[in-house]
């Protein structure tokens, strides 16, 4: 059985670091940030998946042992993003229909919620969790509606779920980080890059390390790392990053926020997603309609 990577291993592994320098990693970890270990259930499912004769009922039995995971499967399995026409009645029914990849995506999302939630500000963390779910759903809706075949729905959903996962981890360790979120239960979304600069840290570095430690696909880990640094993103991740940024924009529109960062990335997003300026509003409105139906 694979052991979870330690803090040092996660930081020093060259595959973990990617384009992030060791100096940047050290700067974040010196602030007392702890990268959550990979959940044991993901390791177990990965080992089961190596068996060509895997019985998805055995996966269902494993999940059924955890009430929280079972509830998450029921909740998310009924979402249109996972393509089920009818909500399953039992875990045993859900897993074979969802398939292993989509089941793993749901388990990752619920495991992330458990890993990053804090006890001190429960309403703020609940609001953050809602945001992560909503960004995941919107990212999947965008990639599906624009027929971006290189990105699967579960990849889009996972990228949206994890793209800002570094924020609650930093909130747990740095008292002043995103203080407004703690005070008003995430009613107002701050400029996160400014929070990073103020506290000499980086939520994208933290998110990247979490994704690598949890062995997410390179496409997703690189998108998390570069979703604010779009112009320096590698060609292979640009469409996913553009979908993430468009999802963030639509989420701001739904919540009547200005989202000033959008204006810096708008041209990049429209180019990468092959959206004409005249189509932008209509596509955003269609995505919002699908989002409200799905949620």
N, C-alpha and C positions, 0 to 999 in steps of 0.2 A: 504494500500500500504506500502511495506517495505521501511524504510528509509535507505539510504546508511550509512554504518558504519563510524563513525568519526575516526580521527587519533588515539585517545586514545583507542576507542573500537577495532579497528583493531589490535592495539599493545597488548592490555591486554587480549583479548579473548584467552583462553587456546587452543581452536581449531585452532586459527590463528597462534599461536606460534609454534606448532608442536615441533620438536626437537630444535628449535632455542630458546636460552635463552633470558630472558627479558633484560639482560645486552647487548646482541648483538643488540636487537631491539632498545633499548634506544640509543646505540652508533650511529646507523644509523639515527634515527629520530632527535637526537640532532644536526645533521649537517644541519638541516633545510629542510630535504627531506619531501615532501608531497606525500602521497599515493593517486593516483587519485581515486575519488569516482566511484562506480559502475554506469555505464550508465543507465539512466532511461529506455531506450528502452529494455534493457535486463530484467529489473524488470517487465515491461509490458508484454513481451513475456512469461516470466515465469508464470505470473498470468493467461495469456490466456491458457497456456499449462495445467493448472490444470483442465480445462474444458474438460471432455471426448469428448464432441461434438465440439471441436475446429474446426473452419473453417479457413483453411490456407489462404483463400482469404482475410480474415480480417488482417492476419499477413502481407500479401503483401501490403494492403492499408496503414498499419502503416509504413512500410519501405518506401513506395513511397513518404511519406511526407519529407523524408531526401534525398536530391540529392546525397550526398556523399555515403550513404548506398546503394542507388539504383545502383549507378555506381559500387560499390564494388561487389554487388551481380552479376551483369552482367559480370564483369571481372573474378571473381573467379568461377562462375557457369560453365563457359566454360572450366575450367581446368579439365584434366583427373583425378585428385585426387578426385574429387567429383562424378565421374562415369557417367556423362551425355554424351550421344552419340551426341547430337545436342544442340548447344547453344540456350537457350530460347530467344524468341523475346520480351517478356514483363515480368515485375515483377510478374504479376499474373500467368504467365505460369511457371516461374522459381520456385516459392516457393513450389507448390504442388509436383513438380518433385524432387526437392532437399530434401524435408522433413524438419521437424522442427529442428532436431539435426544439420543437415548440414547448414541450414539457420542461426541458432544461432551461429555456428562456424564462419561463414562469418561476421556476425554482430560484434562478439567479436573482430575479427581481424581489422576491420575498426575502431571500437571504440578505440582500442588500439592505432592505428596510430594517431587519434585525441588527445588522452590523453597524449602521450609522445613526440609529436613533439614540437620543440622549435623554436622560432622566430629568434634567434640570428645567428644560423648557418643552414640555410635551406637546403643547399646542403648536409651537413653532416647528417642531420636527414633524408633526402630523401634516402641517401645511406644506412643508418641503417634500414630504413623501407624495402628497397629492400632486404637487408640481412635477415631480419626476415621472409619475405614472402618466400624467397628461402630456408631457413632452415626448415620452416614449410612444404614446398612442398617435400623437400628431405626426411624428417622424415616420411612423409606419404608414399612416394614411397618405402622406405626401409621396413617399416612394412608390406606393401602390397606385395612386391616382395618376402619377406621371409615368407609370410603367417603366420604372428604373429596374430592369431585370438583374442587374449586377448586385443588387442589395435585396436580400430576402426580408420578409416582414419581421421575422424574429431578430435579425441583425439590426434592423432599423429601430425596433422597439428597445432592444438592449442598449444600443448606443444612446438613445434618448434617455433611458433610465439612468445610465451611468455617467452621462457627460458632465454633470455638476455634483457628482457624489463626494467630491473632495470638500465641498462647502460644509456640510454638517460635521464632518470629521474635524475640520479646522475650528468650527464653532465649539466643539467639545473641549479642545485643548487651548485655544486662545481666547481669553475672556472678552476682549474687545472686538473680536472678529464678527462682523455682521451684527453688531449690537442692536441695530434697529429691528432686525428680524426677531430677535429674542424679546424685544419690548412690545412689538405689535403683532406677534404671531404671524410673521411673513406677509402682512397685508401690503407692504410696500417693498418692492424688490430693489435692492441697492445695486450700484455699479460694481460688480464683483471684481473686475480687474483693478479698480481703485482700492478696494478692500485688500487685495493681494499686495499692492504696492505699499499701502499704509502699514501693513503688518509684516512686510519683508518675507512673504511666503507666496505660494502658488497653488490654487485649487486644481489647476490642470495637471501639475506634477503629481499631486496626491491622487487625483482620479486615475492618472496614467499608471501609477504604481499599484493601485488597487486592481485595475483591469489586468495588468500583467501578472500580479500575484494570484489572481483568480483564473488565469489562463484563458482570458477572452481572446477571440481572434485578433490578429494584427490589425485588420481593417478597423476594428472598433477601438482598440487601444490607441492607435495613431490618431483617429478622429477625436477622441477625448483630449489627447495632448494638444492638438492644433486647432480646436474649434473656435478659439478667439484669435488665432494667428493664421488666418485663412490663406493669406498670400504665400506663406512659406510651407503650406501643406503639400505633401507628396501627391503626384498626379492620381495615384490609386485611391486616395481617400477624399478627393475634392467633392465628388458628388454626395457622399455621405455627410460631409461637413456642411455642404450647401443645404442639404435637407434638414440638418439639425438647426442651422441658422434660420431657415424659413419656418420651422416648427416653433422656434423661440419667438419669432416675429408674430406668428399667428396667435401664440399664447398671450403675448402682450396685447394684441388687438382684442382678444376675448375678454381680457381683464382690464381693458381700457387704460393700458400703460403706454407711455411714450416709446420706450425701448430705443433710446438714442443710438445704441450700438448698431442697430439695423442699418442706419444710413451709411455707415462705414463699410458694410459688407454687402449692401443691396446689389451692386453691379456684379460682384463675384457670384452671388447666389443665382441671379437671373441667367448669367452666362453658363454656369455649370449645370443648371437644371433645364437649360434651353427654353426659358420662359421669356416671351416678348413683354415689354413694358405694358402694352395694352392688355395683356392677359393676366397680369399679376393680381389685380383686385378680384377678378372672377375666380381664379384658382384658389386664392385665399378664402373667399366666401364659401366655395364648395367644400374645402377642407374643414372649415368651421361647422358647416352643416353636418358633415359626416361625423365630426367629433362629438357634436351634441347628441346625435343619434346613438353613437357608440357608448357614450358615457351616461 
